[in-house]
Amino acid sequence: VVAAVLDGSGRILLTRRASHMRSFPSAWVMPGGGVDSGDDSIAASVTREVFEETGLVLDSTSILPIGLWESCYPTSTTACVDAGTGISAHYLALFCVARVAATTEASSTLSSNPPTLNLQEDETDLAVWLTPEQVGILAEQPDGISTTEEHVQIATQVRPKGETNTPAPFSIPLSQLAGIYPRGNALCGIAQGNLFMLEEMLRAGAGSQFAIPCPEQNTMQKTESKV
């Protein structure tokens, strides 16, 4: 499951996977992970994964499936034949949109400050909240060629081991997120399925917002069977 998490101001959350991760190291992605046997619903899986990775509490009534992304490795028939192993990895990711719970600090629509995060250092080292305008810039640069000088504020970062002081706030060029991961020889960019879903949400919102269904249309928790 993958969560497209929106705050009260309509920004969407992206996290950067830790550089030591076996798959997609340093890729920018939405928070998410596998469905555990103890999860009694997709909504429960989404809620648990987001809290584990970011410390955010979600509004459970806002969680709604919005799309699927199938991923195989190797990514082509030729590569499978050349490797002699066939498909070595096969994933089906369910993307769900969700809002931060109103009780979470600064999640109110009246606040301009993004919610506070507590990143799981084993999996994630940076996080950013992106506006629809910033995602629109990234969507126009799928090859990673960027001329924008815009910077994006880092929402939080993992504190280096042994450090007791909170890291000082900083920003990075938005261009570091541009392109489909992995961009050339650089371990940067957004994972392709995540970028696709960002573009679809932005397109549904006519380019000015991330479109999400109304909470009253969410019947997932009532109709789904156990996972």
C-alpha positions as CSV (number, residue, x, y, z in Angstrom):
1,V,0.0,0.0,0.0
2,V,1.1,3.6,-0.8
3,A,-0.4,6.7,0.8
4,A,-0.9,10.0,-0.9
5,V,-1.0,12.0,2.3
6,L,-2.5,15.5,2.2
7,D,-2.2,18.1,4.9
8,G,-4.8,20.8,5.7
9,S,-3.3,23.2,3.2
10,G,-3.5,20.7,0.3
11,R,0.2,19.8,0.2
12,I,1.3,16.3,-0.5
13,L,4.0,14.4,1.4
14,L,7.1,12.8,-0.2
15,T,9.8,11.0,1.7
16,R,13.3,10.0,0.6
17,R,14.3,6.4,1.1
18,A,17.5,5.9,3.1
19,S,20.6,5.3,1.1
20,H,21.3,1.9,2.6
21,M,17.9,0.4,1.5
22,R,18.2,-2.6,-0.7
23,S,15.6,-1.4,-3.2
24,F,15.1,2.1,-4.4
25,P,17.9,3.7,-2.3
26,S,17.6,7.5,-2.1
27,A,14.4,7.5,-4.2
28,W,11.6,10.0,-3.4
29,V,8.4,8.2,-2.7
30,M,5.1,8.5,-0.9
31,P,5.1,6.6,2.5
32,G,3.9,3.0,2.4
33,G,4.8,-0.6,2.7
34,G,3.5,-4.2,2.9
35,V,0.2,-5.4,4.2
36,D,0.7,-7.3,7.5
37,S,-1.3,-10.4,8.5
38,G,-2.6,-8.5,11.6
39,D,-4.1,-5.7,9.5
40,D,-7.9,-6.2,9.3
41,S,-8.3,-3.8,6.3
42,I,-6.5,-1.8,3.7
43,A,-7.2,1.3,5.7
44,A,-5.5,-0.3,8.7
45,S,-2.4,-1.1,6.6
46,V,-2.2,2.5,5.3
47,T,-2.7,4.0,8.7
48,R,-0.1,1.7,10.3
49,E,2.6,2.2,7.6
50,V,2.2,6.0,7.5
51,F,2.5,6.2,11.3
52,E,5.5,3.9,11.4
53,E,7.4,5.8,8.8
54,T,6.4,9.4,9.6
55,G,4.6,9.5,13.0
56,L,1.5,11.0,11.3
57,V,-2.0,10.1,12.4
58,L,-4.4,9.8,9.5
59,D,-8.1,10.5,9.4
60,S,-9.4,7.0,8.8
61,T,-12.6,8.2,7.1
62,S,-10.5,9.9,4.4
63,I,-8.6,6.8,3.2
64,L,-9.7,5.8,-0.3
65,P,-8.1,3.7,-3.0
66,I,-7.3,5.7,-6.1
67,G,-5.2,3.5,-8.3
68,L,-2.9,0.5,-8.9
69,W,0.7,0.3,-10.1
70,E,2.2,-3.0,-11.2
71,S,6.0,-3.3,-11.2
72,C,8.2,-6.1,-12.4
73,Y,12.0,-6.6,-12.4
74,P,13.8,-7.0,-14.7
75,T,11.7,-4.5,-16.6
76,S,11.8,-5.9,-20.1
77,T,11.4,-9.3,-21.8
78,T,14.9,-9.0,-23.2
79,A,16.5,-8.4,-19.8
80,C,14.6,-11.4,-18.3
81,V,15.9,-13.7,-21.1
82,D,19.5,-12.3,-20.8
83,A,19.5,-12.8,-17.1
84,G,18.2,-16.3,-17.5
85,T,16.1,-16.0,-14.4
86,G,12.8,-14.6,-15.7
87,I,11.0,-12.2,-13.5
88,S,12.8,-11.9,-10.2
89,A,10.5,-9.5,-8.5
90,H,6.8,-8.6,-9.0
91,Y,4.9,-6.0,-7.0
92,L,1.3,-4.6,-7.1
93,A,1.0,-1.3,-5.3
94,L,-2.4,0.0,-4.2
95,F,-2.3,3.8,-3.9
96,C,-4.7,5.4,-1.4
97,V,-5.4,9.1,-0.8
98,A,-5.6,10.1,2.9
99,R,-5.7,13.3,5.0
100,V,-3.8,14.0,8.2
101,A,-6.1,13.8,11.2
102,A,-7.5,17.2,12.3
103,T,-6.1,16.5,15.8
104,T,-2.6,16.4,14.4
105,E,-0.5,19.5,15.1
106,A,-1.0,22.2,12.4
107,S,-3.2,20.0,10.2
108,S,-6.0,22.6,10.3
109,T,-6.9,24.3,7.0
110,L,-6.3,27.5,8.8
111,S,-2.6,26.7,9.4
112,S,0.1,27.4,6.9
113,N,2.6,25.2,8.8
114,P,2.8,21.5,7.7
115,P,2.3,18.8,10.3
116,T,5.2,17.7,12.4
117,L,6.9,14.5,11.3
118,N,8.9,11.8,13.1
119,L,10.8,9.8,10.5
120,Q,11.7,6.2,10.8
121,E,15.5,6.4,10.3
122,D,15.8,2.7,9.2
123,E,13.8,3.5,6.0
124,T,13.7,7.3,5.5
125,D,16.1,10.2,5.9
126,L,14.3,13.3,4.4
127,A,10.7,14.5,3.8
128,V,9.1,17.3,2.0
129,W,5.6,18.7,1.6
130,L,4.9,19.7,-2.0
131,T,2.3,22.1,-3.3
132,P,0.3,21.4,-6.5
133,E,2.4,24.1,-8.3
134,Q,5.7,22.4,-7.4
135,V,4.4,19.0,-8.5
136,G,3.3,20.6,-11.8
137,I,6.9,21.8,-12.3
138,L,8.1,18.2,-11.7
139,A,5.5,16.7,-14.0
140,E,6.8,18.8,-16.9
141,Q,10.3,17.4,-16.4
142,P,10.0,13.6,-16.6
143,D,13.5,13.4,-18.0
144,G,15.0,15.3,-15.1
145,I,16.2,18.2,-17.2
146,S,15.3,21.1,-15.0
147,T,16.0,24.8,-15.3
148,T,13.9,25.8,-12.3
149,E,15.8,27.6,-9.5
150,E,12.9,27.0,-7.0
151,H,13.8,25.4,-3.7
152,V,11.7,23.3,-1.4
153,Q,11.9,23.4,2.4
154,I,12.9,20.1,4.0
155,A,10.1,19.3,6.5
156,T,12.3,17.1,8.6
157,Q,15.4,14.9,8.5
158,V,16.8,12.1,10.4
159,R,19.1,13.2,13.2
160,P,22.7,11.8,12.6
161,K,23.6,9.1,15.1
162,G,25.3,10.5,18.2
163,E,23.8,14.0,17.6
164,T,21.5,15.4,20.3
165,N,20.7,18.7,18.8
166,T,17.8,19.1,16.3
167,P,19.2,19.5,12.8
168,A,18.9,23.1,11.5
169,P,16.2,23.8,8.8
170,F,17.4,23.8,5.2
171,S,16.0,23.6,1.7
172,I,17.1,21.8,-1.4
173,P,16.6,22.6,-5.1
174,L,13.3,21.3,-6.4
175,S,15.3,20.0,-9.4
176,Q,16.8,17.2,-7.1
177,L,13.4,15.6,-7.2
178,A,12.9,16.0,-11.0
179,G,12.9,12.9,-13.3
180,I,12.0,9.3,-12.9
181,Y,14.2,7.3,-10.5
182,P,17.0,6.4,-11.0
183,R,17.9,9.4,-13.1
184,G,20.9,8.5,-15.2
185,N,23.7,7.5,-13.0
186,A,22.4,9.6,-10.1
187,L,20.3,8.0,-7.4
188,C,17.7,10.8,-7.4
189,G,14.2,11.5,-8.8
190,I,10.8,10.1,-8.0
191,A,9.8,6.5,-8.3
192,Q,7.9,6.1,-11.5
193,G,4.6,4.7,-10.1
194,N,4.6,7.6,-7.5
195,L,5.2,10.2,-10.2
196,F,2.4,8.8,-12.3
197,M,0.0,8.9,-9.4
198,L,1.0,12.5,-8.5
199,E,0.4,13.5,-12.1
200,E,-3.1,11.8,-12.1
201,M,-4.1,13.5,-8.9
202,L,-3.0,16.9,-10.2
203,R,-4.7,16.3,-13.6
204,A,-8.0,15.5,-11.7
205,G,-7.6,18.8,-9.9
206,A,-7.2,20.7,-13.1
207,G,-3.6,21.5,-12.2
208,S,-4.4,23.7,-9.3
209,Q,-5.0,21.1,-6.6
210,F,-4.7,17.4,-5.8
211,A,-8.2,16.0,-6.3
212,I,-9.6,13.7,-3.7
213,P,-13.1,12.1,-3.3
214,C,-15.4,13.4,-0.6
215,P,-15.2,11.4,2.6
216,E,-18.9,10.4,2.4
217,Q,-18.1,8.6,-0.8
218,N,-15.6,6.3,1.0
219,T,-17.3,2.9,1.6
220,M,-14.0,0.9,1.5
221,Q,-14.1,0.1,5.2
222,K,-17.6,-1.1,5.0
223,T,-17.3,-3.3,2.0
224,E,-13.8,-4.8,1.9
225,S,-13.0,-8.3,3.1
226,K,-10.2,-9.1,5.4
227,V,-6.7,-8.9,4.0
